[in-house]
Amino acid sequence: MLKITKFGGSSVADSTQFKKVKDIIESDKARRFVIVSASGKRNSKDNKITDLLYLCHAHIEYHVDYMPLFKMIEERFLDIKKELGLDTDIDSELLRLEKELPSLSIDELVSRGEYFTARLMADYLGFPFVDAKDVIEIRYDGSFDYDKTSENLKSILIEHDRFVMPGFYGVTPDGRIKVMTRGGSDISGSILARCLKADIYENWTDVSGFLIADPRIVKNPKNIERITYSELRELSYMGASVLHEDAVFPIRKYNIPIHILNTNRPEDPGTIILDSIDAEDDKNAPIITGIAGKKDFTAVEIYKKHMSNDVGIVRKTLSVFEKYNVSIEHIPSGIDSFSIVVQSKDVKENIYDIISEIKDAIHTDHINIVEGIALIATVGRNMNRRPGTSGRLFAALGNNGINIRMIAQGSDEINIIVGVENKDFERAISIIYDNFIEEEN
C-alpha cells in the first residue's frame, strides 16, 4: 500500500499543527511521501504566509517598505523551528531571501512559503527534503510534463524511499520556478500520486470531507461518504470547494481514490473521491450526493417569432457576449425563445450595450432582463436510476411556494439545476435537503 499524503495550510499553521501531522504520518507506514502547503492562518485574524508573500511583492513593486511584512513571515518560521527544537538552518536562508527579495520573480518569491514549511516539516518528521523544482516539470504553456516528472522521481527514489516535498510550484524547461493557481498544492499531490502509481491520495485539511449541503444553511448536514469525480466537478463549480478542482485531472483515468480527511479529527471517515463507483456497491447510497448553489445571476430572455427557423441566431447572440468577455452559465431554450444566464457581476457595467448589440445582430422581437437569480445544483449519480426524481424536486419546491425561474439538466443526468430568486435561495436548499435526505432516514 502506497499513500501520497498532502497537508493544507491550516494543517501546518504552527507547531501544534505540526505535531498532529507527525502523529498522522507515524500511525501508518504507507504514508511515505508528504506534500505540504505554506503555513496558513492560526486563527481567523491571522494571515496566510502566501498572502504575506504576495503583499511583499506588491510593496516592492510600488516602492513601499516591505520589511515589516517580511519580518512577520520570518518570525512565523523561526517560531515553529524554536518551539519544535529543530536543527534545520533556515536562519541563513531567510537572511539570504531578505537580501534577494527585490530581484526575485513573483513566482519564486511566493513559492518560498511552501519551501520553508516543507524544510521544517522534513526535519520534524526525520524525512529527506526534496525540492519541488527538482521534481515537478511544467511546460511553457502551463501543462504538466508527467514523463519528465516520473523520470525525476525515479532518480530521487534511488536514494530516498520517503520524502517531504513543497507543493504549489514546479520548474519550467528553462529552469524558472513557476507556481500553480491558488490551492495548487492539491495538484502537486495528485501529480505525485499519478507518477508514483499510488494506491490512494490523502488530502488532509481542516474539514472532515464534503458535506451534502452548506452548514451555514442546513443545520448539521450529513457527510458525503463517497463521491465521483464528475459529481465533485459539478458541486465544486457551484462553490462547494474543499479540494482544488484541477487536482482530479492527473489521476482521474487511473481511478486513484482521493481521500479528504481532517487533520484536527483524524478519526473521522472523511470523503472518498473516485472516478467510478460500482452499481452493486452503490445500491444503498442516497439518491442525491450533494446540493450547492450561488446567488446573483442575470438571465437575458430573448424572444423572436419563428426563431427555430432562423439559422445561427444563438451563435450571433453568444458572439456579443464573447465580445464583452462574458462567460455563459446556461442557455435554457424554448421554440420561440431562449435565455442566456450569466453572473451579474460580469455584465454589471455593460448590460445595456450588450442588449443593444443583440437587437442589432438578430432583430429580436423582445428582450427581457431578469436579475437576482440564484442557481442551485442538486447532484447525484443515482438520480438517473430513480424515476421521478425531477418531479419530486420540483414538487417539493412548488409546494413550499418557491417559484422556479429556470431548469437545466445535463445529458448525463447527474445534475439538476434550478434557478430561483435570490431571496428564496437558502430556503430552497433546505427544502431539497429535507425532502431527499431527512425523509429517507
C-alpha positions as CSV (number, residue, x, y, z in Angstrom):
1,M,0.0,0.0,0.0
2,L,1.4,3.4,-1.0
3,K,-0.3,6.6,0.1
4,I,0.5,10.1,-1.1
5,T,-0.2,12.5,1.8
6,K,-0.8,16.2,1.4
7,F,-1.4,18.7,4.2
8,G,-3.1,22.0,3.6
9,G,-2.1,25.4,5.1
10,S,-4.3,25.1,8.2
11,S,-2.7,21.7,8.9
12,V,0.8,23.2,9.1
13,A,0.0,26.6,10.5
14,D,2.1,26.3,13.7
15,S,4.0,23.9,15.9
16,T,0.8,22.4,17.4
17,Q,-0.4,21.5,13.9
18,F,3.0,20.1,13.0
19,K,2.6,17.7,16.0
20,K,-0.7,16.5,14.7
21,V,0.8,15.9,11.2
22,K,3.6,13.8,12.8
23,D,1.1,11.7,14.7
24,I,-0.8,11.0,11.4
25,I,2.3,10.1,9.5
26,E,3.7,7.8,12.2
27,S,0.4,6.0,12.5
28,D,0.6,4.4,9.0
29,K,3.8,3.2,7.4
30,A,2.2,3.6,4.0
31,R,2.5,7.4,4.4
32,R,6.0,7.8,3.0
33,F,5.6,10.8,0.6
34,V,4.3,14.0,2.1
35,I,3.4,17.3,0.4
36,V,2.8,20.5,2.3
37,S,1.2,23.8,1.6
38,A,2.6,27.1,3.1
39,S,1.7,27.7,6.7
40,G,-1.9,29.0,6.8
41,K,-3.9,31.0,9.4
42,R,-3.5,30.1,13.0
43,N,-6.8,31.9,13.8
44,S,-9.4,34.0,12.0
45,K,-7.5,37.2,12.5
46,D,-4.2,35.7,11.3
47,N,-2.5,35.9,7.8
48,K,-1.6,33.1,5.5
49,I,2.1,33.1,4.6
50,T,1.3,33.1,0.9
51,D,-0.8,36.2,1.3
52,L,2.0,37.9,3.1
53,L,4.5,37.0,0.3
54,Y,2.1,38.3,-2.4
55,L,1.9,41.5,-0.3
56,C,5.7,41.8,-0.1
57,H,5.9,41.6,-3.9
58,A,3.2,44.3,-4.2
59,H,5.1,46.6,-1.8
60,I,8.3,46.1,-3.7
61,E,6.5,47.0,-7.0
62,Y,5.1,50.2,-5.6
63,H,8.3,51.1,-3.7
64,V,6.7,50.7,-0.2
65,D,8.7,49.3,2.7
66,Y,8.2,45.6,2.7
67,M,10.4,44.7,5.7
68,P,7.6,44.7,8.3
69,L,5.8,42.1,6.3
70,F,8.9,40.0,5.8
71,K,9.7,40.1,9.5
72,M,6.2,38.7,10.2
73,I,7.0,35.8,7.7
74,E,10.4,35.2,9.2
75,E,9.0,35.2,12.8
76,R,6.4,32.6,11.9
77,F,9.0,30.1,10.6
78,L,11.5,30.8,13.3
79,D,8.9,30.3,16.0
80,I,8.0,26.9,14.6
81,K,11.7,25.9,14.5
82,K,12.2,27.0,18.1
83,E,9.1,25.5,19.5
84,L,9.8,22.1,17.9
85,G,13.6,22.2,18.7
86,L,14.6,21.8,15.0
87,D,18.1,21.9,13.6
88,T,17.4,23.0,10.0
89,D,19.4,26.1,9.2
90,I,16.6,28.2,7.8
91,D,18.0,31.3,9.6
92,S,20.7,31.8,7.0
93,E,18.3,31.0,4.1
94,L,15.8,33.6,5.4
95,L,18.6,36.2,5.6
96,R,19.6,35.4,2.0
97,L,16.0,35.6,0.9
98,E,15.7,39.0,2.6
99,K,18.6,40.4,0.6
100,E,17.4,38.8,-2.7
101,L,13.7,39.8,-2.3
102,P,13.6,42.8,-4.6
103,S,15.2,40.8,-7.5
104,L,13.1,37.7,-7.3
105,S,10.2,36.9,-9.7
106,I,6.8,36.9,-8.1
107,D,6.6,33.1,-8.7
108,E,9.9,32.4,-6.9
109,L,9.0,34.7,-4.1
110,V,5.6,33.3,-3.2
111,S,6.9,29.7,-3.6
112,R,9.1,30.3,-0.5
113,G,6.1,29.8,1.8
114,E,5.9,26.1,0.7
115,Y,9.6,25.8,0.6
116,F,10.3,26.8,4.2
117,T,7.3,24.9,5.5
118,A,8.5,21.7,3.8
119,R,12.0,22.2,5.1
120,L,10.8,22.4,8.7
121,M,8.4,19.5,8.2
122,A,11.1,17.3,6.8
123,D,13.3,18.0,9.8
124,Y,10.5,17.3,12.2
125,L,9.5,14.0,10.6
126,G,13.0,12.9,10.1
127,F,12.4,12.6,6.3
128,P,14.6,13.8,3.5
129,F,13.6,17.1,1.9
130,V,13.1,17.1,-1.8
131,D,12.5,20.5,-3.6
132,A,9.6,20.6,-6.0
133,K,11.8,22.3,-8.6
134,D,13.7,19.1,-8.9
135,V,10.5,17.0,-9.4
136,I,7.6,18.8,-11.0
137,E,8.2,19.7,-14.7
138,I,5.9,22.4,-16.1
139,R,5.8,23.2,-19.8
140,Y,5.8,26.8,-21.1
141,D,2.0,26.6,-21.7
142,G,1.4,25.7,-18.1
143,S,0.7,22.0,-18.7
144,F,2.5,19.3,-16.7
145,D,5.1,17.0,-18.2
146,Y,4.4,13.8,-16.4
147,D,7.1,11.8,-18.3
148,K,9.9,14.1,-17.2
149,T,8.4,14.3,-13.7
150,S,8.4,10.5,-13.5
151,E,12.0,10.4,-14.6
152,N,12.9,12.9,-11.9
153,L,11.2,10.8,-9.3
154,K,13.0,7.6,-10.4
155,S,16.3,9.3,-9.8
156,I,15.2,10.5,-6.4
157,L,13.9,7.2,-5.4
158,I,17.3,5.6,-5.9
159,E,18.4,7.5,-2.8
160,H,15.2,8.0,-0.9
161,D,12.2,5.8,-0.1
162,R,10.3,8.7,1.6
163,F,10.5,12.4,1.5
164,V,8.7,15.7,2.2
165,M,8.1,18.0,-0.8
166,P,6.7,21.5,-1.0
167,G,3.5,21.8,-3.1
168,F,2.3,24.7,-5.3
169,Y,5.2,25.0,-7.7
170,G,7.5,23.3,-10.2
171,V,10.0,24.3,-12.8
172,T,9.8,25.3,-16.5
173,P,12.2,23.9,-19.1
174,D,14.5,27.0,-18.8
175,G,14.8,26.4,-15.0
176,R,12.5,29.1,-13.8
177,I,10.2,28.4,-10.8
178,K,6.6,28.5,-11.7
179,V,3.7,28.5,-9.3
180,M,0.3,26.9,-9.9
181,T,-3.1,28.6,-9.2
182,R,-4.0,29.2,-5.6
183,G,-4.6,25.9,-3.8
184,G,-2.2,24.3,-6.3
185,S,-0.6,22.1,-3.6
186,D,-3.6,19.8,-4.1
187,I,-2.5,19.4,-7.7
188,S,1.1,18.7,-6.6
189,G,-0.2,15.8,-4.6
190,S,-2.2,14.3,-7.4
191,I,0.8,14.6,-9.8
192,L,2.9,12.5,-7.3
193,A,0.1,10.0,-6.9
194,R,-0.1,9.5,-10.7
195,C,3.7,9.3,-11.2
196,L,4.3,7.0,-8.3
197,K,1.2,4.9,-9.1
198,A,-0.1,5.4,-5.6
199,D,-3.0,3.3,-4.1
200,I,-4.6,6.4,-2.6
201,Y,-4.1,10.1,-2.4
202,E,-4.9,11.5,1.1
203,N,-5.7,15.2,1.3
204,W,-5.6,16.5,4.9
205,T,-7.4,19.7,5.6
206,D,-9.5,21.4,8.3
207,V,-12.8,19.8,7.4
208,S,-14.0,16.2,7.5
209,G,-14.6,15.8,3.8
210,F,-17.5,17.2,1.8
211,L,-20.9,17.9,3.4
212,I,-24.2,17.3,1.5
213,A,-25.1,20.9,2.0
214,D,-23.7,24.2,3.3
215,P,-23.7,24.0,7.1
216,R,-24.4,27.8,7.1
217,I,-27.8,27.0,5.5
218,V,-28.6,23.4,6.7
219,K,-28.0,22.6,10.4
220,N,-25.6,19.7,10.8
221,P,-25.8,18.3,7.2
222,K,-24.6,14.8,6.7
223,N,-21.2,13.9,5.4
224,I,-20.7,12.7,1.8
225,E,-19.0,9.3,2.2
226,R,-18.2,8.6,-1.5
227,I,-18.4,10.9,-4.5
228,T,-17.4,10.6,-8.1
229,Y,-15.0,13.0,-9.9
230,S,-18.0,14.1,-12.1
231,E,-20.1,14.9,-9.1
232,L,-17.2,16.7,-7.5
233,R,-16.8,18.9,-10.5
234,E,-20.5,19.8,-10.5
235,L,-20.5,20.7,-6.8
236,S,-17.2,22.5,-6.9
237,Y,-18.3,24.7,-9.7
238,M,-21.2,25.8,-7.6
239,G,-19.0,26.7,-4.7
240,A,-18.7,23.5,-2.6
241,S,-14.9,23.7,-2.5
242,V,-12.7,21.6,-0.3
243,L,-10.3,20.4,-3.0
244,H,-8.8,22.3,-5.9
245,E,-11.0,21.0,-8.8
246,D,-7.9,20.6,-11.1
247,A,-6.4,18.1,-8.7
248,V,-8.6,15.4,-10.2
249,F,-7.2,15.5,-13.7
250,P,-3.8,14.0,-13.2
251,I,-5.2,10.8,-11.6
252,R,-8.8,10.5,-12.9
253,K,-8.2,8.0,-15.7
254,Y,-6.2,5.8,-13.2
255,N,-9.1,5.8,-10.7
256,I,-6.8,6.6,-7.9
257,P,-9.0,7.5,-4.9
258,I,-8.7,10.9,-3.2
259,H,-9.5,10.7,0.5
260,I,-10.4,14.1,2.1
261,L,-9.5,13.9,5.8
262,N,-9.4,16.3,8.8
263,T,-6.1,16.9,10.5
264,N,-7.8,18.0,13.6
265,R,-10.2,15.0,13.7
266,P,-8.2,12.1,12.1
267,E,-10.7,9.6,13.3
268,D,-13.5,11.0,11.1
269,P,-14.2,8.9,8.0
270,G,-13.9,11.8,5.6
271,T,-14.9,11.6,1.9
272,I,-13.5,9.3,-0.7
273,I,-13.5,10.6,-4.3
274,L,-13.4,8.0,-7.2
275,D,-13.7,8.1,-11.0
276,S,-16.5,5.5,-10.8
277,I,-18.4,3.5,-8.2
278,D,-19.7,0.0,-8.9
279,A,-23.5,0.0,-9.1
280,E,-23.7,-3.0,-6.8
281,D,-21.6,-1.3,-4.1
282,D,-23.7,1.8,-4.6
283,K,-27.2,0.4,-4.3
284,N,-27.8,1.7,-0.8
285,A,-26.4,5.1,-1.5
286,P,-28.8,8.1,-1.3
287,I,-30.5,9.4,-4.4
288,I,-28.6,12.7,-4.2
289,T,-25.0,13.2,-3.3
290,G,-24.9,16.9,-2.6
291,I,-26.5,20.3,-3.0
292,A,-24.7,23.5,-3.8
293,G,-25.5,26.9,-5.3
294,K,-24.7,30.5,-5.9
295,K,-26.6,33.8,-5.9
296,D,-26.6,36.8,-8.2
297,F,-27.1,35.6,-11.7
298,T,-28.8,37.5,-14.6
299,A,-31.0,35.9,-17.3
300,V,-31.2,37.7,-20.6
301,E,-34.5,36.3,-22.1
302,I,-34.7,36.6,-25.9
303,Y,-38.0,36.2,-27.8
304,K,-38.4,36.0,-31.6
305,K,-41.2,34.6,-33.7
306,H,-40.3,31.5,-35.7
307,M,-36.9,31.5,-34.1
308,S,-36.4,27.8,-34.8
309,N,-36.2,28.6,-38.5
310,D,-33.6,31.3,-38.0
311,V,-30.2,29.6,-38.5
312,G,-27.3,31.0,-36.4
313,I,-29.4,33.1,-34.0
314,V,-27.8,31.6,-30.9
315,R,-24.3,31.8,-32.3
316,K,-24.8,35.5,-33.2
317,T,-26.1,36.2,-29.7
318,L,-23.3,34.4,-28.0
319,S,-20.7,36.3,-30.1
320,V,-22.0,39.5,-28.5
321,F,-21.3,38.1,-25.0
322,E,-17.9,36.9,-26.2
323,K,-17.1,40.4,-27.4
324,Y,-17.6,41.6,-23.9
325,N,-15.7,38.7,-22.4
326,V,-18.7,37.4,-20.5
327,S,-18.8,33.7,-19.6
328,I,-22.1,31.9,-20.3
329,E,-23.5,29.7,-17.5
330,H,-26.6,28.2,-19.0
331,I,-28.8,28.5,-22.1
332,P,-32.4,27.3,-21.4
333,S,-34.5,27.4,-24.6
334,G,-38.0,27.1,-26.0
335,I,-39.5,27.1,-29.5
336,D,-39.5,30.9,-29.9
337,S,-37.2,31.9,-27.1
338,F,-34.0,31.2,-25.2
339,S,-32.3,32.7,-22.2
340,I,-28.6,33.5,-21.6
341,V,-27.7,33.1,-17.9
342,V,-24.6,34.9,-16.8
343,Q,-23.1,36.1,-13.5
344,S,-24.5,39.5,-12.7
345,K,-21.1,41.0,-11.9
346,D,-19.9,40.1,-15.4
347,V,-22.5,42.3,-17.1
348,K,-22.9,45.0,-14.4
349,E,-21.1,47.7,-16.4
350,N,-22.3,46.9,-19.9
351,I,-25.7,45.1,-19.9
352,Y,-27.4,47.7,-22.0
353,D,-24.7,47.8,-24.5
354,I,-25.0,44.1,-24.8
355,I,-28.7,44.2,-25.2
356,S,-28.4,46.9,-28.0
357,E,-25.9,44.8,-29.9
358,I,-28.0,41.7,-29.6
359,K,-31.0,43.6,-31.1
360,D,-28.9,44.7,-34.0
361,A,-27.5,41.3,-34.6
362,I,-30.7,39.2,-34.6
363,H,-33.5,41.7,-34.8
364,T,-35.3,40.1,-31.9
365,D,-39.0,40.9,-31.1
366,H,-38.4,41.4,-27.3
367,I,-35.6,41.1,-24.7
368,N,-36.3,40.9,-21.0
369,I,-33.7,41.1,-18.2
370,V,-34.3,39.1,-15.1
371,E,-31.8,39.9,-12.2
372,G,-31.4,38.5,-8.8
373,I,-31.4,34.8,-9.8
374,A,-29.8,32.1,-7.7
375,L,-28.8,28.8,-9.2
376,I,-29.0,25.6,-7.2
377,A,-27.4,22.3,-8.3
378,T,-28.8,19.1,-7.0
379,V,-26.2,16.4,-7.9
380,G,-26.4,12.7,-7.7
381,R,-25.0,9.8,-9.7
382,N,-28.1,7.7,-8.7
383,M,-30.7,10.2,-9.9
384,N,-30.9,8.6,-13.3
385,R,-31.7,5.2,-11.8
386,R,-34.6,6.5,-9.8
387,P,-37.7,7.5,-11.9
388,G,-39.5,10.7,-10.7
389,T,-36.5,12.4,-9.1
390,S,-37.0,15.6,-11.1
391,G,-40.7,15.7,-10.4
392,R,-40.1,15.1,-6.7
393,L,-37.7,18.0,-6.6
394,F,-40.0,20.4,-8.5
395,A,-43.0,19.4,-6.4
396,A,-41.1,19.9,-3.1
397,L,-40.2,23.5,-4.2
398,G,-43.6,24.3,-5.6
399,N,-45.5,23.0,-2.6
400,N,-43.4,25.3,-0.4
401,G,-44.1,28.4,-2.6
402,I,-40.7,28.5,-4.3
403,N,-41.0,29.9,-7.9
404,I,-38.7,28.1,-10.3
405,R,-37.4,30.6,-12.9
406,M,-35.2,28.2,-14.8
407,I,-34.5,24.5,-15.2
408,A,-31.4,22.8,-16.7
409,Q,-30.2,19.2,-16.7
410,G,-27.2,17.7,-18.4
411,S,-27.4,14.6,-20.7
412,D,-25.6,12.5,-18.1
413,E,-28.5,13.2,-15.7
414,I,-26.3,13.6,-12.6
415,N,-27.2,17.2,-12.1
416,I,-30.5,19.2,-11.9
417,I,-30.1,22.9,-11.8
418,V,-32.9,25.2,-10.9
419,G,-33.0,29.0,-10.9
420,V,-34.9,30.7,-8.1
421,E,-35.0,34.2,-6.8
422,N,-32.1,35.2,-4.5
423,K,-34.5,35.7,-1.6
424,D,-35.5,32.0,-1.8
425,F,-32.0,30.6,-2.1
426,E,-31.4,29.4,1.4
427,R,-34.9,28.1,1.9
428,A,-34.9,26.2,-1.4
429,I,-31.7,24.4,-0.4
430,S,-33.2,23.5,3.0
431,I,-36.3,22.1,1.3
432,I,-34.3,20.0,-1.1
433,Y,-32.2,18.6,1.7
434,D,-35.2,17.8,3.9
435,N,-37.0,16.1,1.1
436,F,-34.2,13.9,-0.2
437,I,-32.0,13.4,2.9
438,E,-34.0,13.7,6.1
439,E,-37.1,11.9,4.7
440,E,-35.1,9.0,3.6
441,N,-33.6,8.4,7.0
